[in-house]
């Protein structure tokens, strides 16, 4: 019986001590957070630039809005790789894609 009451007293004291430690730790953490926020207000930081997806479209000059001539469109198109088919009748499967061509 004495042992049981002693264990209960020790458990109660441990819970009180743990609660006190937690409250103290929480108060310290809140003070640090408040100090950090105060410092952030007094020393504002430049915001990072917006991501490319949020960039605004720059106004185009009037000359660039006109349709491009046919020659300029052909030059602007990407170059295509040469065709794999053999133009002279040689079968690429036989390895003669360019062998029979003049």
Buried (B, 14 or more C-beta within 10 A) or exposed (E): EEEEEEEEEEEEEEEEEEEEEEEEEEEEEEEEEEEEEEEEEEEEEEEEEEEEEEEEEEEEEEEEEEEEEEEEEEEEEEEEEEEEEBEEEBEEEEEBBEEEEE
